[in-house]
Amino acid sequence: METSEGTTERLLAELDSAHAAVTAHQRHLLEVIADCERHETWRNDGCRDLAQWLSSRLGISNWAARRWINAARVLPDLEHVSAALEDGTLCLDKVVELCRFATPETQRRLVTWARRVTVTGVRRKADLATRAALDDVVAADQTRYLRLWWFDDGKRLGLDGSLPADQGAALATALDRLAGRLPDIIDDGHEHVTAEDPLDVRRADALVALASRAVAEDQDVDRATVVVHAELAALLGDERGCEIENGPVIHPETARRLSCDARFQAVLHDRAGHAVGIGRTSRTVPPWLKRQLRYRDRCCTFPGCESKRFLHAHHIRHWGRGGATDLFNLTLACPYHHKLLHEYGWRVALDPTGTAMWFRPDGSRFPGPDP
């Protein structure tokens, strides 16, 4: 009867043998590709070049096809790299990257090095050792895009895009730097994060913050305004939804958050759909009052947050429900914690000194017990 240790050894041997058989066939594949190039097999199939022909015939990307063609060209002069692929010492992915910069003089040392590092490490060294083709740079720029679509019955916005490396680095740096400044909710028992990586959530918040700042600073008020259509009863209650102009239907609580302190225009309708009032297109809180609010609160008043960027002036009692726009009905909240007060059922109140007291949805004081 085979022991567990014996089973493991047998499986490892089979794995190594199968891998070596695969890489040997891959080495032969590269030889065939070299023959195809010599005989110009693509010309009778209406393709622009060998890379396009391989991409269509083998179902691989044009990028992979170019890598394979380059490896097929140089491997005859790199016998140590070729042998490493033949016997499974190196996988095809590492070999095609080595073929970008290895020479007959450096190949033996590079094979030893490549066995110890990842494919990404080999590719990085190849990228640094070679100059990117200008055509590739231009192609990356010409194919840049950002695609937007609504899904889940308009409750979510999907994003998909591609940017050249320099533009992508600028976006990634801006998002990660801003994400590092955004606050966390520090009470783990009441966290609402569902993404696998919390950084992904912070990047999403950072992107919204950047877009919100751009809208707020845009001087073309008519075009840079979020317009929400709502029945007056919907804005005052919770029975019906509200509609973003040219966009999805949103919850009335979300509409109330937007109307707290944003470039927002509320178009109110009666039940027949007739407009009965149009809100003022500006920040609800006037600048002079906001200066007083900032002087009093200094930062987001959520305990432990202390964020001073992209702050909203939150109406403790919403103006749509009779709350006054004055200092004792306002408190500063960052975008993340402002959402807690509307969509997540949290509540805030001011004590007689104007200090904010935050309460969880269950009514308990955050972060400590009720005084």
WOWO-V505520 format. One record per residue. RES is the residue in one small letter. PHI is phi in whole degrees, -180 to 180 (none if undefined). PSI is psi in whole degrees, 0 to 359 (* if undefined). D_LAST is the distance of its C-alpha to the last C-alpha in whole Angstrom. Layout:
res=[RES,RES]
phi=[PHI,PHI]
psi=[PSI,PSI]
d_last=[D_LAST,D_LAST]
//
This chain:
res=[m,e,t,s,e,g,t,t,e,r,l,l,a,e,l,d,s,a,h,a,a,v,t,a,h,q,r,h,l,l,e,v,i,a,d,c,e,r,h,e,t,w,r,n,d,g,c,r,d,l,a,q,w,l,s,s,r,l,g,i,s,n,w,a,a,r,r,w,i,n,a,a,r,v,l,p,d,l,e,h,v,s,a,a,l,e,d,g,t,l,c,l,d,k,v,v,e,l,c,r,f,a,t,p,e,t,q,r,r,l,v,t,w,a,r,r,v,t,v,t,g,v,r,r,k,a,d,l,a,t,r,a,a,l,d,d,v,v,a,a,d,q,t,r,y,l,r,l,w,w,f,d,d,g,k,r,l,g,l,d,g,s,l,p,a,d,q,g,a,a,l,a,t,a,l,d,r,l,a,g,r,l,p,d,i,i,d,d,g,h,e,h,v,t,a,e,d,p,l,d,v,r,r,a,d,a,l,v,a,l,a,s,r,a,v,a,e,d,q,d,v,d,r,a,t,v,v,v,h,a,e,l,a,a,l,l,g,d,e,r,g,c,e,i,e,n,g,p,v,i,h,p,e,t,a,r,r,l,s,c,d,a,r,f,q,a,v,l,h,d,r,a,g,h,a,v,g,i,g,r,t,s,r,t,v,p,p,w,l,k,r,q,l,r,y,r,d,r,c,c,t,f,p,g,c,e,s,k,r,f,l,h,a,h,h,i,r,h,w,g,r,g,g,a,t,d,l,f,n,l,t,l,a,c,p,y,h,h,k,l,l,h,e,y,g,w,r,v,a,l,d,p,t,g,t,a,m,w,f,r,p,d,g,s,r,f,p,g,p,d,p]
phi=[none,-75,-79,-61,-65,-64,-62,-62,-62,-65,-66,-65,-64,-65,-62,-62,-65,-65,-64,-63,-65,-65,-67,-63,-66,-66,-62,-64,-58,-65,-63,-65,-62,-62,-65,-61,-66,-63,-94,51,-65,-78,-65,-83,-107,72,-91,-70,-159,-66,-62,-64,-64,-64,-59,-76,-77,-100,72,-108,-71,-63,-63,-64,-60,-65,-63,-65,-63,-62,-62,-62,-72,-97,-58,-57,-95,-123,-66,-71,-66,-61,-66,-64,-73,-59,-99,85,-62,-125,-82,-61,-60,-70,-65,-65,-75,-60,-66,-78,-141,-70,-124,-56,-81,-103,-62,-62,-65,-69,-62,-62,-66,-65,-65,-95,-116,-82,-60,-61,-64,-66,-64,-62,-65,-65,-61,-73,-85,-124,-98,-64,-67,-60,-61,-67,-64,-65,-62,-63,-72,-72,-103,-65,-164,-140,-109,-121,-156,-92,-148,56,57,80,-84,-137,-113,-97,-128,-151,-163,-150,-131,-60,-57,-68,-70,-63,-65,-64,-67,-63,-65,-63,-67,-68,-67,-70,-61,-69,-94,-71,-79,-100,-81,-94,-100,-58,-68,-123,-75,-112,-76,-120,-71,-64,-112,-57,-63,-62,-66,-67,-66,-61,-64,-65,-64,-64,-64,-63,-66,-63,-66,-63,-65,-65,-91,-70,-81,-87,-60,-65,-95,-109,-137,-86,-106,-119,-98,-152,-69,-56,-64,-71,-70,-88,-126,-136,-84,-127,-84,-120,-121,-76,-60,61,-145,-85,-84,-123,-71,-59,-67,-66,-62,-67,-65,-60,-83,-64,-165,-158,-77,-140,-128,-97,-105,-92,-124,-87,-65,-85,92,-85,-68,-115,-176,-122,-70,-71,-84,-174,-71,-58,-87,-66,-57,-64,-74,-66,-62,-64,-64,-66,-65,-76,-90,72,-157,-57,-86,-63,-56,89,-80,65,-68,-117,-112,57,-78,-109,-92,-90,-78,-63,-110,-59,-62,-69,-110,95,-74,-83,-92,-138,-60,-89,-121,-128,-150,-84,-144,-71,-55,-65,-78,-64,-63,-59,-75,-111,-79,-110,80,-76,-142,-132,-141,-108,-83,-58,-89,89,-82,-76,-120,-102,-131,-69,-58,-82,92,-78,-72,-113,-95,-118,-70,-60,-68]
psi=[132,133,167,319,319,322,316,314,319,316,322,319,318,321,312,319,316,319,317,322,320,311,328,318,325,322,318,323,317,325,319,321,320,320,320,321,318,324,1,53,342,341,328,357,13,18,155,321,182,323,315,320,315,320,316,323,322,353,30,167,157,326,312,321,317,321,315,320,317,317,319,326,319,342,324,336,359,74,328,320,317,317,324,325,320,317,6,7,321,146,167,321,318,322,316,330,319,324,348,336,352,149,165,332,330,352,319,314,321,326,316,317,317,334,335,348,171,168,321,321,318,318,321,316,322,319,320,330,347,158,131,142,135,328,323,322,315,319,319,322,320,339,13,147,161,119,135,142,148,142,181,48,37,7,345,152,127,146,140,136,174,133,151,160,316,318,321,321,322,317,315,320,316,316,315,324,316,323,327,340,341,148,154,151,123,1,98,328,346,22,146,13,130,350,154,320,116,332,327,321,317,324,320,316,322,319,318,320,318,316,319,320,319,319,317,328,352,129,345,85,324,324,338,57,136,118,127,126,132,144,143,321,328,320,332,337,208,15,330,159,169,156,126,133,128,26,200,175,137,162,146,331,324,320,321,323,315,324,355,310,78,169,96,139,119,122,109,140,154,180,341,355,6,137,129,352,144,123,160,128,89,181,131,320,121,156,320,323,325,325,318,320,317,323,321,311,331,319,182,132,1,130,124,354,294,17,138,7,141,42,145,147,107,129,117,314,116,143,332,343,23,4,140,150,77,171,326,7,16,151,151,138,139,165,321,311,340,322,326,324,342,294,339,8,9,167,149,146,161,137,176,339,358,7,133,138,123,142,137,168,333,2,353,149,138,133,354,188,161,141,*]
d_last=[70,69,66,62,63,67,65,63,66,68,65,65,68,69,66,67,71,70,68,71,73,71,71,75,75,72,75,78,76,76,79,80,78,80,83,82,81,85,86,84,83,81,83,85,81,80,78,77,77,76,73,72,75,73,70,71,74,71,68,66,65,67,65,66,69,70,68,71,73,73,73,76,78,77,76,80,80,77,78,76,73,75,76,72,71,75,73,70,69,67,66,67,64,64,68,68,65,67,70,69,69,71,75,77,77,73,73,73,70,68,69,67,64,64,63,60,58,57,59,56,57,61,60,58,61,63,61,61,65,66,66,65,67,67,68,65,62,64,63,60,59,61,60,56,54,51,50,48,48,45,45,43,44,42,39,40,42,44,45,48,50,52,53,55,54,53,51,49,48,47,45,44,43,41,39,38,37,35,34,33,31,29,25,24,22,20,19,22,21,20,23,26,29,32,35,36,36,33,35,36,33,33,36,36,33,35,38,36,35,38,39,37,37,41,41,39,41,44,46,48,45,47,48,44,42,40,41,40,41,39,40,38,36,35,33,31,31,32,35,37,37,38,41,41,45,47,44,42,40,37,34,32,29,31,33,29,28,32,32,28,30,33,37,37,39,39,42,41,43,44,45,49,48,48,46,45,43,42,39,40,40,38,35,33,31,33,34,33,30,29,30,27,25,26,26,22,21,23,23,21,18,17,15,18,21,22,25,27,30,31,27,27,25,23,23,20,22,25,28,30,28,28,26,27,28,26,23,20,21,22,20,22,22,25,27,26,22,23,25,22,21,24,26,23,21,18,16,15,13,13,11,14,15,16,13,13,10,12,12,15,17,16,13,11,8,11,11,8,6,4,0]
//
